[in-house]
Amino acid sequence: MESGQPASAAPTGIARADRDVVALGIITAAIILFVGSGSAVLTRTVRHMLFGGASVDSVLANALLLNIALIIFGWRRYVELTGEVRERRRAEETARTLAFTDPLTGCLNRRSLDGAIEALVAEARAHGDAVALFMLDLDKFKRANDLHGHQTGDAVLVATADRLRATLPAGAIIARIGGDEFTCAIRFDPARTAMVEQLAEKLNATLGEPVRLPDCEVDISGSIGLARSDGGTMPPQADDATIAARLQHHADLAMYQAKSGGRNRFCWFDPTMEKELRFRAELETGIREGIARGEFVPYYEKQIDIDTGRLSGFEMLARWQSPRHGLIAPDVFIPVAEEIGVIAELSESLIRQALVDAREWDPSLTLSVNVSPLQLRDPWFAQRLLKLLVEANFPPHRLDVEITETCLHENLPLVRSLVASLKNQGIRLSLDDFGTGYSSIAQLRSLPFDRIKIDRSFVSTLDSCKDSATIVAAITSLGQGLDLPLTAEGIETEGVLEELRKLGSFKGQGFLYGHPQDAQTVRAALAADDLLIGNATPADAAAQEPATPGQNRAALG
């Protein structure tokens, strides 16, 4: 058993009952009486039987028999009771083991871990040492568990515990605190921090080796967070319990940092991690509350026909008007919204606002919106989007939904079904960020996309990087061969624009044409250019007439 196993609890009444005092007293008294009276009774009995003479007193004979019965009864009772105590003691020890250890791996469990770390901290303090705590989480364990089954997952956990025991020094604490998370702790000389890092590297290497089982081979790895009990990261004059709790908290933060940094690595705790954690918590709360308060608003980036220079539409971009942090870009809050499961609600809120804004634009202008890969996992996404179109009375053919390449590899059959549903209602579809994923020509031919958008990472360096120029030229040829129009993102200089014109016809967007603007600014600019619906021709205005209830139902399918 690992070091730090909680000491046995104080003996209970059953554990102290090694002997039944009453039964022993009865046996002892019966033996004394037997010795005192038995010699006389037995002597007279033998003499009477051999030589005749006076018979034995019946009272004394009965007393002797009763004495013998008491000895037999007392002994049997004593044997039975000691056997019962022994069995109950074994059951009590088994219950204690189950209460303080993980039944699968034999490591300590969460209940016993705090006390074990406190004891190790006290021991280290007494010897002038420090405690290093390792918080370990297995990478890709859930995928392996789902793929091969729970029995295989259990075998991987047992193998992990065995590897930890084989790698860590004697006296180390090893605990499984739940799922695929383990906590380990060791004493070390504060002057030998490198030894702790070498041990962490060895653990990464050991855990990264495949777990070979009879029916399969499982590839996993481990992300490790490290924290130490010295070095100024603990409150002054902290007691052992406080240090133990802080060690676990610090190592947990460091472990998540190791995961976000690429997995299969270790990371020391740094005080800035706590600040990041508080900011992340504030961000999550702010996003949830901000959606309800309407703090997320659409901004619009121009899309220009680079041949004519005419405005062809806008791409809707999300912005967060946070009352605390000001205007926040989407790369900050979109990943968090996806992780906490509110991206669909956030996206639908933005699309709803954008459709109302775009309803006033000239009918020749289109609206492009991005959708999260998580939204495309929802089989009802197409119906939700069509409902928004009907509510806003916005023509489907003016809406362009942009889908990133990565979506095509997560659940292609579902994406194909959603794409078909959207296309059947007249919505246009663009393959966004083309060139950064793994789309094949076969997928482009099998999915009814209307446009390809070349990723800005290639376009923005078109005039300065030969590789970018080669990639953009290849994508342009592909689009022309498949008869798919192209949009180039990231046009920021005249040089890039000139290079694009040499390659072919594009719809372009980027800072060269202006930064994204809010709805009021866009509306004012469109009004100045007579590009609002009130300034459109009668034929264009007719296209914007409200749909009848029957038409609404038809649009919803």
Disulfide bonds with the S-S distance in Angstrom:
none
